[in-house]
Amino acid sequence: MGMSRVNHVSVSATDLGASIAFYERLLGAVQLATPDFGFPVQWLGLGDTQLHIFERDSHPTAHHHFGVEVDVDGLVSAYRICDELGIFDDETFHHRLIGLPGDCVQLYLRDPAWNLVELDAVVPAGALPDDMQEQLRVLDDHRTQSGAHADARLYIGADRVATV
């Protein structure tokens, strides 16, 4: 089998219009032509991946989530929007803004249907505004990473290709 990649992620929405507007504002998602499935659904473009939103009366689980890679400016912008809307998730992974090995920062938030979304960015030291730097919880400071754990990296930026 050749190389694989995630083609799309689907999430449910209790209000399709609100979710579409949210992802357009937060991530610059673009509405795409969508087949008629007989119920409300909209495909959105996020770079070379798609987000499929379908309107259903369902509730997301606590930890299931999807991660979207953004640049530092996108992370800061999203943080400001989350602050304005009060949609940070501080409970699921014990904090909203987490620093991982490899200068990766994760931001956890909830969309209008309460789906958990993780935004990931490579952030050089000192690149975050002071208020965000104060909120950053570096994983290694709270749970020492050693061995293979310290070598763990998201496929982000230059680390997109798996190595063994």
ChimeraX attribute file (.defattr): number of C-alpha atoms within 10 A of each C-alpha:
attribute: neighborCount
match mode: 1-to-1
recipient: residues
	/A:1	3
	/A:2	3
	/A:3	4
	/A:4	6
	/A:5	6
	/A:6	8
	/A:7	9
	/A:8	14
	/A:9	14
	/A:10	14
	/A:11	19
	/A:12	20
	/A:13	25
	/A:14	17
	/A:15	16
	/A:16	19
	/A:17	14
	/A:18	14
	/A:19	21
	/A:20	22
	/A:21	15
	/A:22	16
	/A:23	20
	/A:24	16
	/A:25	14
	/A:26	17
	/A:27	19
	/A:28	15
	/A:29	19
	/A:30	18
	/A:31	18
	/A:32	13
	/A:33	10
	/A:34	12
	/A:35	9
	/A:36	9
	/A:37	8
	/A:38	6
	/A:39	9
	/A:40	15
	/A:41	21
	/A:42	21
	/A:43	21
	/A:44	22
	/A:45	19
	/A:46	18
	/A:47	12
	/A:48	8
	/A:49	14
	/A:50	19
	/A:51	22
	/A:52	19
	/A:53	23
	/A:54	20
	/A:55	18
	/A:56	16
	/A:57	10
	/A:58	11
	/A:59	12
	/A:60	14
	/A:61	10
	/A:62	12
	/A:63	11
	/A:64	10
	/A:65	16
	/A:66	14
	/A:67	14
	/A:68	16
	/A:69	20
	/A:70	18
	/A:71	14
	/A:72	17
	/A:73	13
	/A:74	17
	/A:75	23
	/A:76	18
	/A:77	15
	/A:78	19
	/A:79	22
	/A:80	14
	/A:81	16
	/A:82	19
	/A:83	12
	/A:84	10
	/A:85	11
	/A:86	11
	/A:87	18
	/A:88	21
	/A:89	20
	/A:90	13
	/A:91	10
	/A:92	13
	/A:93	12
	/A:94	11
	/A:95	16
	/A:96	20
	/A:97	27
	/A:98	19
	/A:99	20
	/A:100	20
	/A:101	16
	/A:102	16
	/A:103	13
	/A:104	18
	/A:105	24
	/A:106	25
	/A:107	25
	/A:108	25
	/A:109	24
	/A:110	16
	/A:111	19
	/A:112	18
	/A:113	20
	/A:114	17
	/A:115	20
	/A:116	23
	/A:117	20
	/A:118	19
	/A:119	21
	/A:120	26
	/A:121	23
	/A:122	22
	/A:123	18
	/A:124	12
	/A:125	8
	/A:126	8
	/A:127	13
	/A:128	17
	/A:129	9
	/A:130	10
	/A:131	8
	/A:132	14
	/A:133	13
	/A:134	10
	/A:135	12
	/A:136	18
	/A:137	19
	/A:138	17
	/A:139	15
	/A:140	15
	/A:141	9
	/A:142	8
	/A:143	8
	/A:144	10
	/A:145	15
	/A:146	10
	/A:147	7
	/A:148	8
	/A:149	11
	/A:150	13
	/A:151	10
	/A:152	13
	/A:153	16
	/A:154	17
	/A:155	12
	/A:156	16
	/A:157	13
	/A:158	7
	/A:159	11
	/A:160	10
	/A:161	10
	/A:162	8
	/A:163	5
	/A:164	3
